[in-house]
């Protein structure tokens, strides 16, 4: 039987308190140094498998003595344990793993499924690995979804990845770097306010490259095309932001979709696994409030209903522009909060700006 311990540490952003200062707090506790706190509480409980050692980043004020110093929490490499940091981008949450010493993920897809389980694991929409850069890039990012599949890219994930890298490499202020992903080169830039702006590259519109088997109806693209789902005809536009997206603003007879009324868990899988999408698809259901404000709900390929999808928000703006519903700069409201999306005419690149927040630091026995 393993014992789990938790100490709360206030971290409004990762830059507020570095991993090394977190380590000071943790090791100060472990070495029985006195903790200077307004409130402090040690929670210990027995759990079966896996076992966790978690540091929460939300609720109380803890300061370590100046004399207490130790290596970064994530520098620890005990055999049989996975050290991680959990982040979220608008509620789309990920387990971040330092994998910079190898191109082989530290865990298998099967282990990722167990760790992502919200009842028997850590709980997350996916596991992200920070790996060495290739082809001249600074870093490589790989992801295992909560179902064990591996997507090409994840927009909210890359923002979390950027903040994680800043912590690992002790970067401060405005920073940008290059990241190799399954969708190609991605360039995130951490802003002065802590948000992350990401150059997502050019959207892919050619039907066969999205990919979709729907016939192109606007040059090589699928724009406002008809898709039959369980006897209901939806109008859809297909876009890839390095991963496939099917975007709909409504059914054939009603283009004013009321997305809060959708039974997403019922309709989402039917889109995801539709025969017209050979690689499956992410699906975004969109409501238009104005040419500069859109609202979406998403069913993610491999993860199901999530609170946010960064690539999905980018795809939604592209689709809205192609259908004449919005301008090139929009706020896209997701269940977890808003993202600022721009499809820049000068370079044809899509830019996404939004937050990424640390949740907690921990270790899990594998």
N, C-alpha and C positions, 0 to 999 in steps of 0.2 A: 504494500500500500504506500503510495507516494503522498508527501505532504506539500501543499501549495501555500505560499505566503504572498501577501500583497501589501505594498506601501503606496499610498497615493502621492503623486508629485504634480504640482500645477505646471503645466506646459501649455501656454496658449498657442505657441507655435514652436516648431522644432528649433528655431534659432534662439528662442528665449532661454533655453537651457540645453547645453550640448550633451551628447551621449556621455562624454567623460564626466561632466558634472553630475549627471544622473548616476553614473557609476560610483562617484564619491558618496552619494546618498545611500546607494544600495550597500556598498561595502562598509560604510560607516555603521549601518544597521547590523550587518553581518558580524562586524568586529566589536559590537557592543559599545560603540561610541555614543555619547548622548546626542539625541536629536533635538534641535531647537525648533519647536513647532507651536503653532496656535492650537492645532488639533492634530492628534496622531492616533492611528489605530492599526494594529496588526491583525490581519484576518488569516487564520489558519484553518484549513479544512482538508479532509482526505478525499481524494478522487481516484477513480480507478485508472483507466488508460485512455488517452495519454496523461502524463503528469505535467503540471505547469508551474512555472515560477514567474509571476506577473508583476510588473510595476505599472500601476494605473497612472494616466496623465491627466486626471480630470478634477479631483475634488479637494485636495488639502495642501497646506503649505508646509514644506519640509526643507530645512536648510542643513547641510552637512558642515561639520567643523572644518576649519581651514587646514588642520593637520592631516585630515583624512584625504589621501590621494591614492588613486589606483588607475590601472589601464582602463580603456573604454569597455563598457559592458559588452559591446559586440566584438571585442578582440578576444573574448574567451572562446576557446575551441575544444571544450570537453568532448570526448568521444561519446557518441550515443545521444547527444543533445543538439537540438537546433535552436540557435539564438535568433530572435526575430524582432522586428518592430512592426506593429500594426498601424496602418494609416487609413484614412478615408478621404475621398474626394466627393463632397456632397452626399455622403452616405454610401457611396460605392466603395466598399472596404476591401483591403488587401493585406496579406501577410508578406512583408518585405524581408528578403533573405540576402545576406552578404555572400555572394558567390564569386567574388572577384579573383579568386585564385584558381578557378577552373571553368571550363566551358561545359562541364557536366553538372546538371542541377543536383543540389544536395539531397533532394528527395524525389521520389518517383511520382508519377501522376496518381497512382493509387493512394500514396501517403497524402498527397495534396487533397484528395477527396475527403479523407478522414479529418485532416486539419481544418478544412473549410466547413465541416459540419457544425451547424449552430447549436446543436444539442449535445453532441459528444466530442466536439473538437474546439478549436479556438473560435471558429466562426468567421467566414469571409466569403467574398465573391470570387477570390482567386489568390494564388500565390505568385509573387513576382520575384525574379532572381536578378540581382545586379551582377553582371559578368564582365570579363575583360572586353575591351573594344576590339572590333575587327574591321578590316578594310579602311583603316585610318580614323575610325571613330574613337571617341573617348571611352564609351561603355557599350555594352550589349544588354538589352532587356529581353527576357523571356517570361512567359506567363503560362501557368496552368490554371484553367478555369475550375470552378467548384465541382464540375462533373468529370474532371481529369483531362478534358480536351485542351488543346493548345491553340489559342487564337493568334492571329498575326500581330495584333496591336490592341491597345486599350487606352483611350484618351484620358480618362480619370486616373488610370494606372500610371501613365507616364508623368503626370503631375506629381503623384505620390513618389514615384521613382526619383524625380528631380530633387524633391525635398530630402529624400533619404540619402542620395548621393552627397548633397550639401552637408548633411550631418556626418557621414562617413569620412569625408575629406576635409571637414572643418572649414567649409567655404562660407563666406559672409557677404552680405550686401547683394547687389545685382550680379548674377552669374548666369552664364549660358554654356552649354556643352552639346556635343553631338552624340546621338544614341542610335546604335544599329538595332533594328527590330525586324520582325518577319514581314513588316510592311515597307521596309526600306529605312532611309535616313529620317530621323526625327530630331528636331532641335528645340528643346525646352529652354526657357529663360526665366529664372527666378527674379521677380520684380522687387523693388524696394519695399513695397507693402506686404511682401510675403506670398502674394499670389504667383501663379506660374502661367506664363504665356508660352504657348507651344505652336511652332510652325509645323502644321500637320501635312504640308506638301500639297500637291495638286490632287483634286478629287478625280477618281477614275469613273468615267461615264460610259465607256464602251460596254455594251451588254455582255459580251463574251468574257470580258475581263472582270466584271463585278464579282462573281459570275451569275448570270441568270439566263434561263432558256426562253424567257419572254422575248418575242421578236422586237427588234428596234423599231421605233416609230418616229424618232426625231434624230436625223443623221444616224449615228451608230448607237444612240442612247434609247433607254426606256423611260419615257416621261408621260405621266398621267395615263398609263396603260391599264387595261382591264385585267383583273386577276380574280378568278373564281375560287372562293374559299368556302367549302361546305354549302354550295348553292347560293352564296351571296357574292355579288360582284363588287369588288373594291377597285378604286382608282389608285394606282401605285406608281412611284418613281423609284428607280433603282440606282444606287450610288455606292461606290466603294471608297472608303477612307483608309485603304490598306486592308480593310475587312468589309464583307458585304452587308449592305443595308437595304431594306425595303421600307419606303416611307409612304404613308397614306394620310390624306386629309379627309377621307370619308368614303362612303360607299357611292355607287354610281348615281343613285337618285338623291343623295344628300351629302353635299360637300362641306357641311358645317358640323364636323364631328364634335361631339361632347365627350371628351376623353375620360372624364371622371365617372361616366356611366358604363364604361367598357368592362366586360368580364374578362380581364386580361389573361388570367390563368387558363381560361378556356380557349380563347382565340389565338393567344401568342404561340403555343406549340404548333398550331395548324399552319401558321405562316412560316415558322422556323423550319419545319420539315416538309414544306411544300415541294412537289416534284419540279417546280420551275426554278428551284434554287439548289443546284447540285452540290454546293458546299454548305448547305443550310444558310440561314440568314438571320441577322438581327432585324427587328421590326420596330419602327417608330410610328406611333399614332399621334397625330398633331392637330392642335386647335389653334387657329389664327385669331389673335386679338387686335393686332395692328400690323402694318408693314415692318415694324421694328420690335414686335413682341410676339413670340410664339410659345406655346406650351405643349409639352410632349410627355407621353408615357412610353416606356420601352420594355420590350421582351428581348433579352439578350441571348444570343446563341451560346449554349453551354452554361448559362447562369440563371436563366429565367427572368422574372420580374426583378429589376433592381431600381434603386433610388436615383441613379444617374448613369448616363453613358456619354462619355466625352466625344467619341467618334460618331455616336448617334446624333448628338446635337449638331456636330459639323455637317453630317449628311442631311439633316433636316433643313438647315439653312440653304444648302446647295439645292435641294429639291424645291424649297419654297421660291427661290429665285428662278429656277427653271420653269416652274409653273406660274410665275408672275404673281406670287402671293406676298412677297417680301422684298425688302432692299438687301443690300450686301452686308449690312452691319445690323445685327439683331441681338436682343437678349432672349435666350432660350430658357424657359422655366422648366425645370425637372422636379420630380417629387422631393429631391434632396436639396434643391436650391437653384439659383440661376447661373448660367454660363454666358460669357460674352463671346460671340462668334462673328468673325469677319471673313468673307470670301473676297479677297483683294483682286481687283480687276487687273492691276499692273503686272502682277506675277502669277496670277491664277492660283495662288496658294490660299489655303484655309488656315486661319489663326484662331486659337481657342485660349481664353483666359479665365482662370478660376482658381479656387483655393485647393489646398491639400493640407490636411491636419493630422498630427500624430495622435494616436489613441492610447497605446501602451507599449511597453517594452517587455519581452518575456523570453522564457526558455521552455522547450517542450522535449520530453524524452521520446525518442523514436522507437 
